[in-house]
Amino acid sequence: MPPVRQRHDHSDMRPAGRLAMRVQIALRRVSGYARRLQALPLPSFSVLATVVLGSSALYGMSSGGHTTKVIDTLAEPVGFAIDRVDVTGASETSQIDILQTVYGVGAQTLPALNVDAARIALEAMPWIETASISKVYPGQLLVEVVEKQPFAIWQRGQDLTIIDRHGVPIVPFATTRYTELPLVVGVGADTAAADLLDQIELVPELKPRIRAYVRIGERRWDLRLDNGVTVRLPEENPVEAAAEVVRMDRSYGLLARDIAAVDMRLPDRITIKLTPEAKQRRDDAAAERAKLARQAKRGNPA
């Protein structure tokens, strides 16, 4: 009879045996780590003191809400201080104001600078529409801004403000610059101006003569011309009415006459208002004609 071979089946190992094996493996690893640590030289007391005291100081500053200062403290000695800021896209905003705003965030080094906070601060400046900031290590900042475009001067009472195309105020108008911008007057003129000014481009003969666009009742516009004439436009199709005024001026010299206003508000008629002087002359002429008529009637009784 052949000998019977004994079979070693590790699947029959008890859970306790497997646990003991894992413990032995872990202990061997710990022992190896310990031998390696023993081979390392012990740090001096001064090094330990510096680490402990420095860590305590940094932890205190950080927990006290001084994270930016903590990072500045670590980053500046290794050469990450912000020593150069390049600005592009700024014409109305001075570079000095931009630099002051960036440094006003509180960081003195690139790692400490919160780019989002600096961008928000820049975009809060009057002329800046958008801003982007890039860090170039070790110490350079690239600042690119897009400024708002002045579109018109908006008058409210005695206040004059430069506005953008959307009617958003930019800065008060208080200089001799931007005098070529169109003047829009009245409540609602700021937000409604862009639509009319775009359309008035279709009437190039009239546009150079317009000195002010006056919003009436937040519904319609009056045009004040350079000779003092007011063109009262209708609420609907104002540019078509303005084009009709140009046609009449070209054919009959309407705007060169002694008139105060051309009223285009009614679709079936045009009303012309004379100046006070012209009205007086007309009334005087009518009175003279009536006088002559009476005299003629007395001289030729029926």
C-alpha positions in Angstrom: 0.0 0.0 0.0 1.5 3.3 -1.0 2.2 5.8 1.7 -0.4 8.4 2.5 0.8 12.0 2.0 -0.2 14.5 4.6 -2.0 17.5 3.3 -1.3 21.0 4.8 -4.4 23.1 4.1 -3.9 26.7 5.2 -7.6 27.3 4.9 -8.0 25.4 8.2 -5.8 28.0 10.0 -7.8 29.5 12.8 -8.5 33.3 12.8 -6.3 33.7 15.9 -3.3 32.2 14.0 -3.8 34.7 11.1 -4.0 37.6 13.5 -0.8 36.5 15.2 1.0 36.4 11.9 -0.1 39.9 11.0 1.0 41.2 14.4 4.5 39.7 13.9 4.8 41.3 10.4 3.8 44.7 11.8 6.3 44.3 14.7 9.1 43.5 12.3 8.3 46.7 10.3 8.3 48.9 13.5 11.6 47.3 14.6 13.1 48.3 11.2 11.9 51.9 11.5 13.3 52.1 15.1 16.7 50.9 13.9 16.7 53.6 11.2 15.7 56.3 13.7 18.5 55.2 16.0 21.0 55.7 13.3 20.0 59.4 12.8 21.8 62.1 14.8 19.8 63.7 17.5 18.9 67.4 16.9 20.6 70.0 19.1 18.7 71.8 21.8 18.8 75.1 19.8 17.2 73.5 16.8 14.4 72.0 18.9 13.8 75.3 20.6 13.7 77.2 17.3 11.2 74.8 15.8 9.0 74.8 18.9 9.0 78.5 19.4 8.6 79.2 15.7 5.7 76.8 15.4 4.0 78.3 18.4 4.4 81.8 17.0 3.1 80.9 13.6 0.2 78.9 15.1 -0.8 81.9 17.2 -0.7 84.3 14.3 -2.7 81.9 12.1 -5.4 81.2 14.8 -5.6 85.0 15.4 -6.7 85.7 11.8 -3.3 86.7 10.5 -2.9 84.0 7.8 -1.7 86.5 5.2 1.0 87.8 7.6 2.0 84.2 8.4 2.5 83.4 4.7 4.3 86.8 4.2 6.6 85.9 7.1 7.5 82.6 5.5 7.6 83.7 1.8 9.4 87.0 1.9 12.8 85.7 3.2 12.9 83.2 0.3 12.4 85.8 -2.4 8.6 85.8 -3.1 8.0 89.4 -2.2 5.9 91.3 -4.8 8.5 93.6 -6.3 7.0 94.2 -9.8 3.5 94.9 -11.0 2.8 95.2 -14.8 -0.6 96.8 -15.7 -2.2 96.7 -19.1 -5.5 98.1 -20.4 -5.7 101.1 -18.1 -6.1 104.6 -19.5 -8.6 106.3 -17.2 -7.3 104.6 -14.1 -3.8 105.5 -12.9 -1.3 102.8 -12.3 -0.7 104.3 -8.9 -4.3 103.8 -7.9 -4.2 100.2 -9.2 -1.1 99.4 -7.2 -2.5 100.9 -4.1 -5.7 98.9 -4.5 -3.7 95.6 -5.0 -1.5 96.3 -2.0 -4.5 97.3 0.0 -5.6 93.7 0.0 -2.9 93.2 2.6 -0.4 90.8 1.0 3.2 91.6 0.4 4.2 88.3 -1.3 2.8 86.3 -4.1 1.9 83.2 -2.1 -0.1 85.4 0.4 -2.0 87.3 -2.3 -5.6 86.4 -2.6 -6.2 86.9 -6.3 -10.0 86.9 -6.1 -10.0 89.5 -3.3 -7.6 91.7 -5.4 -9.8 91.3 -8.5 -13.0 92.2 -6.6 -11.2 95.3 -5.2 -10.1 96.4 -8.6 -13.5 95.9 -10.2 -15.0 98.2 -7.5 -13.0 101.1 -8.9 -15.1 103.6 -10.9 -13.6 103.0 -14.4 -12.8 99.3 -14.2 -15.3 96.9 -15.8 -13.3 93.7 -15.4 -9.8 92.7 -14.1 -7.6 89.7 -14.1 -4.5 89.0 -12.1 -1.7 86.5 -12.8 1.2 85.5 -10.6 4.6 85.1 -12.2 7.0 83.7 -9.6 9.1 84.7 -7.9 7.9 88.3 -7.5 5.9 89.6 -10.5 2.2 90.4 -10.9 0.4 90.8 -14.2 -2.7 92.9 -14.0 -5.0 93.3 -17.0 -8.1 95.5 -16.8 -10.9 96.3 -19.2 -12.3 99.8 -18.5 -15.9 101.0 -19.0 -16.6 102.9 -22.2 -18.2 106.4 -21.7 -21.3 106.6 -23.8 -23.2 109.7 -22.8 -23.6 112.5 -20.2 -26.7 112.1 -18.2 -28.2 115.2 -16.6 -30.5 114.9 -13.6 -31.4 118.4 -12.3 -28.1 120.1 -11.9 -26.1 116.9 -11.7 -24.1 115.7 -14.7 -22.8 112.1 -14.8 -20.8 110.1 -17.4 -22.7 106.8 -18.0 -21.9 103.7 -20.0 -24.0 102.2 -22.7 -26.2 100.4 -20.2 -26.9 103.6 -18.2 -24.5 102.7 -15.4 -22.9 105.8 -13.8 -19.2 105.9 -14.1 -18.0 109.2 -12.6 -19.4 112.7 -12.3 -18.8 114.9 -15.3 -16.7 117.7 -13.9 -13.9 118.3 -16.5 -13.5 119.6 -20.0 -13.1 116.1 -21.3 -15.8 114.1 -23.0 -17.7 117.2 -24.2 -18.3 115.4 -27.4 -20.5 112.8 -25.7 -24.3 113.2 -26.3 -26.2 114.9 -23.5 -29.3 113.0 -22.3 -31.6 114.7 -19.9 -34.3 113.5 -17.5 -35.5 110.5 -15.5 -35.1 107.3 -17.4 -32.9 108.9 -20.1 -29.9 107.0 -18.8 -31.3 103.5 -19.6 -33.3 104.5 -22.7 -30.6 106.5 -24.5 -28.8 103.7 -26.2 -31.8 102.6 -28.3 -32.5 106.2 -29.6 -28.9 107.1 -30.2 -28.4 103.9 -32.2 -31.5 104.7 -34.3 -30.6 108.4 -34.8 -27.5 107.2 -36.8 -30.0 106.6 -39.6 -30.6 110.4 -39.8 -27.1 111.7 -40.3 -28.3 115.2 -41.4 -30.0 115.8 -38.1 -27.6 114.2 -35.6 -24.8 116.9 -35.7 -27.5 119.5 -34.9 -28.8 117.8 -31.8 -27.5 119.4 -28.6 -29.6 117.4 -26.1 -31.9 114.4 -26.0 -34.6 115.1 -23.4 -36.7 112.2 -22.0 -40.3 113.3 -21.4 -42.4 111.3 -18.9 -40.2 108.2 -19.4 -42.2 107.6 -22.6 -40.8 109.7 -25.4 -38.1 112.2 -26.5 -37.6 115.8 -27.3 -34.6 116.9 -29.4 -33.1 120.2 -28.6 -31.3 121.6 -31.7 -28.3 123.9 -32.0 -30.6 126.8 -33.1 -32.9 126.5 -30.1 -35.7 124.6 -32.0 -37.3 121.7 -30.1 -38.4 118.7 -32.1 -41.1 116.8 -30.2 -41.0 113.2 -31.2 -43.8 110.7 -30.8 -43.7 107.7 -28.5 -43.9 105.3 -31.4 -41.5 105.4 -34.4 -39.5 108.5 -33.2 -36.8 108.1 -35.8 -39.3 108.1 -38.7 -40.7 111.4 -37.4 -37.2 112.8 -37.1 -36.5 111.8 -40.7 -39.7 113.6 -41.8 -38.5 116.8 -40.1 -35.3 116.5 -42.2 -37.2 116.0 -45.4 -39.3 119.1 -44.7 -36.2 121.1 -43.8 -34.6 120.0 -47.1 -37.7 120.9 -49.1 -38.9 124.1 -47.3 -36.1 125.2 -45.0 -38.3 124.5 -42.0 -35.6 124.6 -39.4 -34.1 127.8 -40.7 -37.4 129.6 -40.0 -38.2 131.7 -37.0 -39.8 128.8 -35.1 -39.6 127.4 -31.5 -40.8 123.9 -31.9 -41.9 121.2 -34.4 -44.5 118.9 -32.8 -44.5 115.5 -34.5 -46.5 113.7 -31.8 -49.7 113.4 -33.7 -49.6 111.0 -36.7 -52.0 113.0 -38.9 -50.6 116.5 -38.5 -47.5 118.6 -37.8 -47.8 121.5 -35.5 -45.3 124.4 -35.8 -44.8 126.7 -32.8 -43.4 130.2 -33.5 -40.9 132.0 -31.4 -42.3 134.8 -29.3 -40.8 137.4 -31.6 -42.2 135.7 -34.7 -45.6 135.4 -33.1 -45.5 139.1 -32.2 -44.6 140.0 -35.8 -47.4 137.8 -37.1 -49.9 139.4 -34.7 -48.7 142.8 -35.7 -49.0 142.0 -39.4 -52.5 140.6 -38.8 -53.5 143.7 -36.9 -52.2 145.9 -39.7 -54.2 144.0 -42.3 -57.3 144.3 -40.2 -56.8 148.1 -39.9 -56.3 148.4 -43.7 -59.4 146.4 -44.3 -61.5 148.7 -42.0 -60.1 151.8 -43.7 -60.9 150.4 -47.1 -64.4 149.5 -46.0 -65.0 153.1 -44.7 -63.8 154.6 -48.0 -66.0 152.3 -50.1 -69.3 152.0 -48.2 -71.6 149.3 -49.6 
